[in-house]
């Protein structure tokens, strides 16, 4: 499972011109599910994201987590994070999970985050979404459940 985590002052997602979810301060998380990912990957990813201390404290050091600042998450499914661009000019997406597994683990990751008392807003799985954000910092991190935490 791969995620791009962006610290934002605001973010929203629209489908067919209608805003379906928005947050203020928190994380925009783009989440890709890979073939072979499991419930354990979803749990590890949720734990890592919830615990990231990337908000400034009183001394302006990245030391606070979402729970410390009362932040939220906008979680967007994005299978293209599994795109392999090493050969040719057209990415290969063979490493991405099937839509059924992808949706199951995307929803499970969202549930695990919610269980940590973090408000989670979601995009619509497999929809053509327009995502808007104001990246705060900018701060952007890559998280991969297959790399040892």
C-alpha positions as CSV (number, residue, x, y, z in Angstrom):
1,X,0.0,0.0,0.0
2,X,1.4,3.4,-0.9
3,X,0.3,6.8,0.2
4,X,1.2,10.4,-0.6
5,X,0.5,12.4,2.6
6,X,0.2,16.2,2.2
7,X,-0.1,18.5,5.1
8,X,-2.9,20.9,4.1
9,X,-4.6,24.0,5.4
10,X,-7.6,22.9,3.4
11,X,-8.6,20.3,0.8
12,X,-11.7,19.2,-1.1
13,X,-12.9,16.7,-3.7
14,X,-15.5,17.2,-6.3
15,X,-17.3,14.7,-8.6
16,X,-19.3,16.0,-11.6
17,X,-18.9,19.6,-10.4
18,X,-20.3,18.9,-6.9
19,X,-18.1,19.1,-3.8
20,X,-18.6,15.8,-2.0
21,X,-16.0,16.2,0.8
22,X,-13.8,18.9,2.3
23,X,-11.6,19.4,5.3
24,X,-9.7,22.3,6.9
25,X,-6.3,21.7,8.6
26,X,-5.1,18.1,8.3
27,X,-3.9,15.7,5.7
28,X,-4.8,15.0,2.1
29,X,-3.9,11.3,1.7
30,X,-3.8,9.8,-1.8
31,X,-3.9,6.0,-1.2
32,X,-3.0,3.2,-3.7
33,X,-3.5,-0.5,-3.0
34,X,-1.1,-3.0,-4.4
35,X,-1.7,-6.6,-5.4
36,X,-0.9,-8.7,-2.3
37,X,-1.8,-6.0,0.2
38,X,-3.8,-7.2,3.2
39,X,-5.7,-6.0,6.2
40,X,-2.3,-5.8,7.9
41,X,-1.1,-3.3,5.4
42,X,-4.3,-1.2,5.9
43,X,-3.7,-1.3,9.7
44,X,0.0,-0.4,9.4
45,X,-0.8,2.5,7.0
46,X,-3.5,3.9,9.3
47,X,-1.2,3.7,12.3
48,X,1.7,5.4,10.5
49,X,-0.5,8.2,9.0
50,X,-2.3,8.9,12.3
51,X,1.0,9.1,14.2
52,X,2.9,11.3,11.8
53,X,4.2,14.3,13.7
54,X,4.5,16.9,11.0
55,X,2.6,19.9,12.4
56,X,4.6,22.8,14.0
57,X,4.7,23.1,17.8
58,X,5.2,26.4,19.7
59,X,8.9,26.4,18.7
60,X,7.9,25.9,15.0
61,X,9.4,22.3,15.0
62,X,7.5,19.5,13.3
63,X,6.4,17.8,16.5
64,X,2.6,17.5,16.5
65,X,0.3,14.9,15.1
66,X,-3.3,15.2,13.8
67,X,-4.7,14.4,17.2
68,X,-2.7,17.2,18.8
69,X,-4.1,19.9,16.4
70,X,-7.6,18.5,16.0
71,X,-7.0,17.8,12.3
72,X,-8.9,15.8,9.7
73,X,-8.0,13.5,6.8
74,X,-9.3,13.7,3.2
75,X,-8.7,10.1,1.9
76,X,-8.7,9.7,-1.9
77,X,-8.2,6.3,-3.6
78,X,-5.5,6.6,-6.3
79,X,-4.4,3.4,-8.1
80,X,-2.1,5.4,-10.3
81,X,0.4,5.5,-7.4
82,X,1.2,1.9,-8.4
83,X,2.1,3.0,-11.9
84,X,5.4,1.7,-13.2
85,X,7.1,4.2,-15.6
86,X,10.4,2.4,-16.0
87,X,9.7,1.1,-19.5
88,X,8.2,3.0,-22.4
89,X,6.1,6.1,-22.1
90,X,2.8,4.6,-21.0
91,X,2.7,3.6,-17.3
92,X,1.9,0.0,-16.4
93,X,-0.6,-0.6,-13.7
94,X,-0.3,-4.4,-13.3
95,X,0.9,-4.0,-9.7
96,X,-2.3,-2.3,-8.7
97,X,-4.8,-4.4,-6.8
98,X,-8.1,-5.4,-8.4
99,X,-10.9,-2.9,-7.9
100,X,-12.6,-5.2,-5.4
101,X,-9.5,-5.6,-3.2
102,X,-8.6,-2.0,-3.7
103,X,-12.0,-0.7,-2.5
104,X,-12.1,-3.2,0.4
105,X,-8.7,-2.1,1.8
106,X,-9.3,1.6,1.0
107,X,-12.5,1.5,3.1
108,X,-10.7,-0.6,5.8
109,X,-7.9,2.0,6.1
110,X,-10.5,4.7,6.4
111,X,-12.2,2.8,9.2
112,X,-9.0,2.2,11.0
113,X,-8.2,5.9,10.9
114,X,-11.7,6.7,12.2
115,X,-11.2,4.3,15.1
116,X,-8.2,6.5,16.1
117,X,-10.7,9.4,16.6
118,X,-9.6,11.2,13.5
119,X,-12.3,12.7,11.3
120,X,-12.0,11.1,7.9
121,X,-13.7,12.4,4.7
122,X,-13.6,10.3,1.6
123,X,-13.6,10.5,-2.1
124,X,-15.7,8.1,-4.3
125,X,-13.8,5.0,-5.2
126,X,-13.2,4.7,-9.0
127,X,-14.9,8.1,-9.7
128,X,-13.3,10.8,-11.8
129,X,-12.5,13.2,-9.0
130,X,-11.2,16.7,-8.9
131,X,-9.0,17.3,-5.9
132,X,-8.1,20.8,-4.6
133,X,-5.7,21.6,-1.8
134,X,-3.6,24.2,-0.2
135,X,-0.4,22.4,0.7
136,X,0.8,23.8,4.0
137,X,4.6,24.2,4.0
138,X,4.7,22.6,1.5
139,X,5.0,19.3,3.4
140,X,4.6,16.1,1.4
141,X,5.6,12.6,2.4
142,X,5.6,9.1,0.8
143,X,4.6,6.2,2.9
144,X,4.8,2.6,1.8
145,X,3.5,-0.4,3.9
146,X,6.0,-2.7,2.2
147,X,9.0,-0.7,3.5
148,X,9.8,-1.4,7.1
149,X,8.4,1.1,9.5
